[in-house]
Amino acid sequence: MVLPLRSILTRRRLGWTSAMVLVALVSVCSFNVRRPLPEGTSVLGPFHPVPDLEFLYDLTYQRDGEQVVEQQIFDRIFQIIDEAERFITIDMFLFNGEHGGDRDYLPLSDRLTERLVEKRVRSPNVAITFATDEINTFYGVYEPEHFTELANAGVELVITDLTKLRDSNAMYSAGWRLFLQWFGTGGPAFFPHPLTSRGRRVTARSYLRLFNMKANHRKLIVTDRECLITSANPHDASSYHSNIAWVASGAICTDMARSEHGVADFSGSRLPERVTTPPESEGDETGLRGRFLSEGKIAQAVVEALRSATRGDTVDLAMFYLSDRGVVRALENAASHGALLRLILDPNKDAFGREKGGIPNRQVARELHGSYLTQVRWYDTHGEQFHTKLLLVRRRGEYHVFGGSANFTRRNLRDLNLEADFQVVAMRGHPVAASVAAYFDRLWENDDGEYTVPFERYRDDSWFKVLIYRVQEATGLSSF
C-alpha cells in the first residue's frame, strides 16, 4: 500500500516534533537536576567557638492520661526580636494560620506578626526582613493577612524564588518548566486547599506548581546580637509539635546571615544591611564549637560523623522523617562497626488533622530494627507531630550534635530544598552536651512522662509500602 505524500510528510513532521520535544524535556531535566547552586546555598561554614550556645526544645506528651505541653522556642524568638538593635532577618517555611480539623491551636502566626509590628513601631530604625516559602500564598493565589500587616508596617517580605533551585521531582518539573510555568497560578479557585479544611479554595495552576515538590524549608532568625536555628514553624497547626532549637552569638551568626543574603538576592530582593564578621569568641575551658551548615553540606557532615562512629560509641537519632539512602547506609555501617544506635522516630501518622500511612519511617525502621546494635522507639503522638530533627553521636571524648530544619531525606539533604542546621562539637563533660544527652535519654526512658513506645506498636511489614517508599525517595514523587 502506497501512502499519499501528504500523509508521509505529516508523519515525518509529527516524528520530528516528538523528537524535538523529547530532546527538550531531557535537556531541561538534565540541566535542572545539576544546575549551578545559587549563592548562599550548600554552605559548609568553618567551626567557631560558641561559648553562649543554648539548646532549647518544645515537647508535647502524655502524663497519667493528660496532655502536657512544654514550650521554650518561640518565647526565645520573641526575646531575640525585642533585643535586636540594627537588623532582624527571619526565614521561616510555614507561616500561616491554615489548619484542618477542629483542634484549638496556638495562634503562633498572629503572635509573631504582632511582635514584629510592635518592634517596627518601637524601633523604626531596625531593618526587618522576612523570607518565606511561597506555599504560604499557595503559590501566589492569595496574600495572607499576616503578609499585608507586615508589609504595611515596613517589613521587607521575601518570597523565595524556588525556580532557582534544583528540581527534586525532575521528570515532572521538566515538563512544568517547558510548558506550564508561563501560565502563572491564576484562574478560578475550585480546588480545596491542602492545608486547611475551612473552605479556602485554590486554583488548578497553583496545584501544578505545588507538584514540583520543592521548598525553602529553613527556620531561623538572625539579628545583630544573636541567632536561632530550629525545627519549629510559626504555623498554627504546628503549634503543639515537638521541636528543638539552638541559640548562638558571634561569627556563626555571620555565616548564617551571609547565607540569607544569598537567598534574598536570588529571589529578587536585597537585604538592607550587609553583616561584617564580628571578632572571634574566645570559647571556654571545656571546648564548645559549632558551625553553620546548609543543604547538601548537612549530609556531608552527618555521614562523616557517622562514618567515624565505632565500638563504644552511641548514635542517638530523633527525627521526623528518615529516608535518605546515604544516611541509612551510614547508620547501618556505624552499627556494623559496633556503635549502639538508638532511634526515636515519628510514626508518620498525623498531619494537620489528617492521618497518614506511616511512609517512610515505618519502612526504614523495619529495615534497621534489630540489625547489629540498633534499637527503635516511636514518639507517641496524639494528633501533633514529633517534628524534631536531631542527631547526637556520643564518642568517648566528645559529642557531635546536629540540629535544625533538615529531615534526613533526599529532598532535605541533597541540595534540593533550602535547609539550615548547626553542627556542634562539645567535650563530653560540657553542660550543653549534657543537656542534649539528658533530653534524648528522657524521651528514651520515659522519665516523668509517656513519650515513646516500643517498635512493635507501629511495626509495618508491608513490602508494597517499602516499594512505594523506595520509588518516592528515588524520584521525588513524595511530600517528604
C-alpha positions in Angstrom: 0.0 0.0 0.0 1.4 3.4 -1.0 0.8 6.2 1.4 -0.1 9.7 -0.1 2.8 12.2 0.0 0.8 14.4 2.4 0.4 11.6 4.9 4.2 10.8 4.7 5.1 14.4 5.3 2.6 14.7 8.2 4.1 11.6 9.9 7.6 12.9 9.5 6.6 16.3 11.0 5.0 14.5 13.9 8.1 12.4 14.3 10.4 15.4 14.2 8.2 17.3 16.6 8.0 14.5 19.1 11.8 14.0 18.9 12.4 17.7 19.5 10.0 17.8 22.4 11.7 14.7 23.9 15.2 16.3 23.5 13.9 19.5 25.1 12.5 17.6 28.0 15.6 15.6 28.6 17.8 18.7 28.3 15.7 20.7 30.7 15.6 17.8 33.1 19.3 17.2 33.0 20.2 20.8 33.5 17.8 21.4 36.4 18.9 18.4 38.4 22.5 19.6 38.2 22.1 23.4 37.7 24.6 25.6 39.5 23.5 26.3 43.1 22.7 29.9 43.9 25.0 31.9 46.1 24.2 31.4 49.8 23.3 27.7 49.4 25.1 24.4 50.3 27.2 26.2 52.9 29.9 24.4 54.9 30.8 27.0 57.5 34.0 27.0 59.5 33.9 26.0 63.1 33.7 28.9 65.6 33.8 29.0 69.4 30.2 29.2 70.6 30.5 29.7 74.4 27.0 31.1 74.8 25.2 28.3 72.9 21.8 27.3 74.2 19.8 24.2 73.5 16.0 24.6 73.6 13.1 22.3 73.0 9.3 22.1 72.8 7.6 18.9 74.0 4.0 17.6 73.8 3.5 14.4 75.7 1.2 12.4 78.0 1.4 12.0 81.7 -1.2 9.9 83.6 -3.5 10.2 80.6 -3.3 14.0 80.4 -1.6 16.1 77.7 1.4 18.1 78.9 2.9 20.9 76.8 6.4 22.4 77.5 7.5 25.2 75.2 10.6 27.4 75.0 11.4 28.1 71.4 9.0 31.0 70.4 9.4 32.8 73.7 13.1 32.9 72.9 12.4 34.0 69.4 10.3 36.9 70.7 13.1 37.8 73.1 15.6 37.9 70.2 13.3 40.2 68.3 12.9 42.5 71.2 16.6 42.8 71.8 17.7 43.5 68.2 19.3 46.9 67.7 20.1 47.2 64.0 18.5 44.4 61.9 16.3 41.3 62.1 16.4 38.6 59.3 13.9 35.8 59.6 13.4 32.8 57.3 10.5 30.5 58.1 9.0 27.8 56.0 5.4 27.6 57.2 4.0 31.0 58.4 0.2 30.9 58.3 -2.9 30.1 60.3 -4.3 27.4 58.0 -5.2 24.1 59.6 -7.5 21.1 59.2 -9.6 19.5 62.0 -11.3 21.3 64.9 -8.4 21.3 67.5 -7.7 24.6 69.2 -4.2 25.6 68.1 -1.9 28.3 69.4 -2.0 31.4 67.2 1.7 31.4 66.5 1.4 33.2 63.2 -0.6 36.0 64.9 1.9 36.3 67.8 4.9 36.5 65.6 3.2 39.1 63.3 2.2 41.2 66.3 5.7 41.1 67.8 7.4 42.2 64.6 4.9 45.0 64.0 5.4 46.2 67.6 9.1 46.1 67.0 8.7 48.3 64.0 6.7 50.8 66.0 9.1 50.9 68.9 12.3 50.7 66.9 11.7 52.1 63.4 15.4 52.2 62.6 15.7 48.4 62.9 15.5 46.9 59.4 13.3 43.7 59.4 13.3 41.2 56.6 11.0 38.1 56.5 11.8 35.4 54.0 9.4 32.5 53.5 8.2 29.8 51.2 5.5 30.5 48.5 3.3 27.8 49.9 2.1 30.4 52.4 0.4 32.3 49.5 -0.3 28.9 47.9 1.9 29.9 45.0 0.5 33.4 44.5 -3.2 32.6 44.7 -3.8 34.9 47.7 -2.0 37.2 50.1 -2.4 36.2 53.8 -3.4 38.9 56.3 -0.1 38.5 58.1 1.8 39.4 55.0 -0.3 42.5 54.5 0.2 43.6 58.1 3.9 43.1 57.9 4.2 45.0 54.6 2.2 47.9 55.9 4.5 48.1 58.9 7.5 48.3 56.7 8.8 44.8 57.0 10.5 43.6 53.8 8.9 40.3 52.6 11.0 37.9 50.5 9.1 35.1 48.8 11.7 32.6 47.8 12.2 32.0 44.1 12.1 28.3 44.0 12.7 28.1 40.3 16.3 28.9 41.0 16.7 25.7 43.0 17.4 22.2 41.6 14.4 20.0 40.7 13.7 17.2 43.1 10.7 15.9 41.2 12.7 16.2 38.0 10.6 14.3 35.5 7.5 16.4 36.3 9.4 19.7 36.7 11.0 19.5 33.2 7.5 19.5 31.7 6.3 22.2 34.0 9.2 24.5 33.2 8.8 24.0 29.5 5.0 24.2 29.1 3.2 25.2 32.3 5.1 27.9 34.3 4.3 30.6 31.7 0.6 30.5 32.6 1.1 31.5 36.2 -1.2 30.3 39.1 -4.3 32.4 38.4 -7.7 31.2 37.3 -10.9 30.0 39.0 -10.4 28.8 42.6 -12.3 25.5 42.6 -9.9 23.2 44.4 -9.6 22.6 48.2 -6.6 24.0 50.0 -4.5 21.0 51.1 -3.5 22.6 54.5 -7.0 23.6 55.7 -10.5 22.2 55.9 -12.0 25.7 56.5 -13.3 26.2 53.0 -10.4 28.2 51.3 -10.1 27.3 47.6 -7.2 27.4 45.3 -6.6 27.1 41.6 -5.6 24.2 39.3 -2.5 26.1 38.2 -1.3 26.5 41.8 -1.5 22.7 42.3 0.6 22.3 39.1 3.2 24.5 40.7 2.9 22.6 44.0 3.7 19.3 42.3 7.3 20.5 41.8 7.7 19.4 45.4 10.4 21.9 46.5 10.6 24.4 49.3 12.5 26.9 51.3 12.4 24.7 54.4 14.7 26.8 56.6 13.6 28.0 60.0 15.9 30.6 61.6 16.3 34.2 62.8 19.5 36.2 62.9 20.0 39.7 64.3 23.0 41.9 65.1 23.1 40.3 68.6 22.1 36.6 68.3 20.8 33.9 66.0 18.5 31.0 66.4 18.0 27.9 64.2 15.2 25.5 64.8 12.9 22.7 63.5 9.8 24.7 64.6 7.4 26.7 62.3 5.3 29.7 63.2 2.3 27.8 61.9 -0.8 27.4 64.0 -1.4 23.8 63.0 2.2 23.0 64.1 1.9 24.8 67.4 1.9 21.6 69.5 4.6 19.8 67.6 7.7 18.7 69.5 10.8 20.6 68.2 14.4 21.6 69.1 16.4 24.8 68.6 19.9 26.3 69.1 20.7 29.9 70.1 24.1 31.3 69.5 26.1 34.6 69.0 29.2 35.6 67.2 30.8 34.5 64.0 28.5 31.5 63.4 25.6 34.0 63.1 27.5 35.9 60.5 27.8 32.8 58.4 24.0 32.3 58.7 23.3 36.0 57.8 25.5 35.8 54.7 23.7 32.7 53.5 20.4 34.6 54.0 21.7 37.5 51.9 22.2 35.0 49.1 18.7 33.7 49.3 17.3 37.2 49.2 19.5 38.1 46.2 18.4 35.2 44.0 14.8 35.8 45.0 15.0 39.3 43.6 15.3 41.2 46.9 18.3 42.7 48.7 18.7 42.7 52.5 19.1 46.3 53.8 22.4 45.7 55.6 25.5 43.6 55.0 26.8 41.9 58.1 30.5 42.2 58.9 32.3 39.4 60.7 32.4 40.1 64.4 35.5 39.2 66.5 36.0 35.5 67.2 34.8 34.5 70.6 37.5 33.0 72.9 35.5 29.9 73.7 35.6 28.3 77.1 37.7 25.9 79.1 36.0 22.6 78.2 35.7 23.4 74.5 32.5 24.1 72.6 32.5 24.9 68.9 29.9 25.0 66.2 29.4 25.7 62.5 26.5 26.6 60.2 25.5 24.0 57.6 23.0 24.2 54.8 21.5 21.9 52.2 23.9 19.2 50.8 26.7 20.1 53.2 24.5 18.9 56.1 24.5 15.4 54.6 28.3 15.6 54.1 28.9 16.4 57.7 26.4 13.9 59.0 27.8 11.0 57.0 31.3 11.9 58.1 30.3 11.9 61.8 28.6 8.5 61.4 31.5 7.1 59.5 33.8 7.6 62.5 31.4 6.0 65.0 32.7 2.7 66.3 32.6 0.3 69.2 31.8 2.0 72.5 30.1 5.0 70.8 26.4 5.7 70.8 24.4 7.2 68.0 21.1 8.8 69.1 18.7 10.0 66.4 15.4 11.8 67.0 13.8 12.5 63.6 10.5 13.4 62.0 11.5 11.9 58.6 14.2 9.4 58.0 14.5 8.1 54.4 17.8 9.3 52.7 19.6 6.1 51.5 23.0 7.6 52.1 22.2 8.3 55.7 20.5 4.9 56.2 23.6 3.2 54.9 25.8 5.3 57.1 23.7 4.3 60.1 23.9 0.6 59.2 27.7 0.9 58.8 28.0 2.6 62.2 26.1 -0.2 63.8 28.2 -2.8 61.9 31.3 -1.2 63.4 30.0 -1.7 66.9 28.2 1.6 67.7 24.9 1.4 69.5 22.1 3.0 67.5 19.0 4.3 69.3 16.3 5.9 67.0 13.3 7.8 68.1 11.1 8.4 65.1 7.7 10.0 64.4 5.3 7.2 63.4 4.2 9.4 60.4 0.5 9.1 61.2 -0.6 12.6 62.0 -0.6 15.5 59.5 -2.5 18.7 60.5 -5.8 16.9 61.4 -5.4 14.2 58.8 -4.0 10.7 59.1 -1.0 9.3 57.1 0.1 5.8 56.3 3.5 5.7 58.0 5.7 6.1 55.0 8.7 6.4 55.1 9.7 6.0 58.8 8.0 2.6 59.4 9.7 1.1 56.3 13.1 2.4 57.3 12.6 1.4 60.9 11.8 -2.1 59.9 15.0 -2.2 57.8 17.2 -1.0 60.7 15.5 -2.6 63.7 17.3 -5.5 65.2 20.2 -5.3 62.8 23.5 -5.2 64.7 23.0 -2.9 67.8 20.0 -0.9 66.5 17.0 -0.1 68.7 13.9 1.8 67.6 11.2 3.5 69.6 8.3 5.7 68.3 7.3 9.0 69.7 3.7 8.6 71.0 1.9 11.4 69.1 -1.8 12.3 69.6 -2.6 14.5 66.7 0.6 16.5 66.8 4.0 15.5 65.3 7.4 14.6 66.7 8.9 17.3 64.4 12.4 17.2 65.9 15.5 16.9 63.7 18.4 15.9 66.0 21.4 13.6 65.7 23.8 13.0 68.7 26.9 11.0 68.2 28.4 10.2 71.6 32.1 9.4 71.4 34.4 8.7 74.3 36.0 12.2 74.3 33.4 14.4 72.6 29.9 14.7 71.4 28.9 15.7 67.8 25.4 17.1 67.6 23.3 18.2 64.5 20.0 20.0 64.7 17.9 22.4 62.7 15.4 22.3 59.9 16.6 19.3 57.9 14.9 16.0 57.9 17.2 13.1 56.9 15.6 12.7 53.4 16.9 13.1 49.9 14.9 16.3 49.4 16.3 17.9 52.6 19.9 16.7 52.3 20.8 16.6 48.6 20.9 20.3 47.5 17.2 20.4 46.6 15.2 22.2 49.4 16.7 25.1 51.3 17.7 23.8 54.7 19.8 25.1 57.7 21.4 23.2 60.6 24.1 23.7 63.3 26.8 21.1 63.9 28.0 21.4 67.5 31.1 19.7 68.9 31.4 19.6 72.7 33.7 17.9 75.1 31.9 15.1 76.9 31.5 16.9 80.2 30.3 20.2 78.8 26.8 21.4 80.1 25.5 21.7 76.5 26.5 18.1 75.7 24.9 17.0 79.0 21.6 18.9 78.2 21.3 17.3 74.8 22.0 13.9 76.2 19.5 14.4 79.0 16.9 15.4 76.5 17.3 12.3 74.5 17.5 10.0 77.5 14.4 11.5 79.0 12.4 10.5 75.9 14.0 7.1 75.5 13.5 6.1 79.1 10.0 7.8 79.6 11.4 9.7 82.5 8.5 11.6 84.3 6.2 11.2 81.2 4.9 9.0 78.5 7.0 10.0 75.4 7.9 6.9 73.5 6.5 3.4 72.7 8.2 0.2 71.6 8.9 -0.6 67.9 6.2 -3.2 67.7 3.5 -0.5 68.3 3.8 0.8 64.7 5.7 -2.1 63.1 4.7 -2.4 59.4 5.8 -5.4 57.4 4.2 -4.4 54.1 6.7 -4.9 51.2 4.3 -2.9 48.9 4.9 0.2 51.1 8.6 -0.5 51.1 8.4 -0.3 47.3 6.4 2.9 47.4 8.9 4.5 49.8 11.9 3.5 47.7 10.3 4.8 44.5 9.2 8.0 46.1 12.6 8.6 47.7 14.4 8.0 44.4 12.2 10.0 42.1 11.0 12.9 44.3 7.3 11.9 43.9 6.6 12.4 47.5 6.0 15.1 50.2 9.0 14.0 52.3 
